[in-house]
């Protein structure tokens, strides 16, 4: 099924999934998974181990080493799901099956619905304080004027008719303020809560000239417009493939396809990965 021979740098085919896992320092980092060799773009099996651990098939250390424990976990998953585990290292169909199971597990867990925030209670004591109403209700008749007529009876209508103009204006302004504050509070309570989703990566800065010590010609780069991903040596091709695998989402599909095509030609030239 699997053998112990280590292969060289791996194919970048099959970008598909970012898998979070805890590294040796206890920090949460992300590995790229796809359908290439070892289900990862750099061939270190970290994404493969992280997915199998999340699915309950792998309990070892997530170290990127394709040891016996990792191979046994792949075999156990393949046996449980009825998938061909492959001939040497995990790749192709088994990687796709593991990614599908990983995504299905997390997609099937519905996010806990957060209870809507209660609308703030607005006190009406300021506007309907009996003392304030009584103060505004006192008639202000000039000296020597005839006494005011008795307030007509008739419940609320009679009470309202008995109020002075100043009192009516004050009550109207207070009522309008309460309505406006209530509308503002209701609108604010329906605003969507901020969620800790991973921010979109910032676009890469485009260089205007080659870095010191790197090729001067644009044609020596996988991304010639920005002097990025040098391809003039075998080591730099490997490094460029690894870095592009981590940052590929920062490019548009068209630019991503051009960079990948240049990287594939360079790997073929230096006999890297599937071109060995």
Secondary structure, DSSP 4 states (H G I P E B T S, - for coil): ---SPPP-S-----EEEEEEEE-TTS-EEEEEEESSGGGBSSSS-HHHHHHHHHHTS--S--SS---HHHHHHHHHHHHHHT----SSSS-THHHHHHHHHHHHHHHSSPPPPPPPPPPPP---TTTS-HHHHHHHHS--PPTTPPPPPPPPPSHHHHHHHHS-HHHHHHHHHHHHHHHHHHHHHHHHHTSPPP--PPPPPPPPPPPSSPPTTS-SSGGGEEEGGGTEEE-SSHHHHHHHHHHHHHHGGGS-HHHHHHHHHHHHHHHHHTT-GGG-
